[in-house]
Amino acid sequence: MSKFRYALLDQASLNELGHFDALAEAVESRARFVAAAPEAADDLEIWDQDDDVLVELEPEKRRPAPAA
């Protein structure tokens, strides 16, 4: 079992982008990556390493917010 429960993965490059104790931290980190590179939104996944499952995000959290 991993020291951290959640992992942020980039499926396009197969890189691990971070490990987190709390889901909120992983979601926040993913949002920062998506804000910097919106085209990568579909490739960035959060995995629950304890249960070995993909964390399903709400649609509004998967894509960057539209520009105001």
Secondary structure, 3 states (H helix, E strand, C coil): CCCCCEEEEECCCCEEEEEECCHHHHHHHHHHHHHHCHHHHHHEEEEECCCCEECCCCHHHHCCCCCC
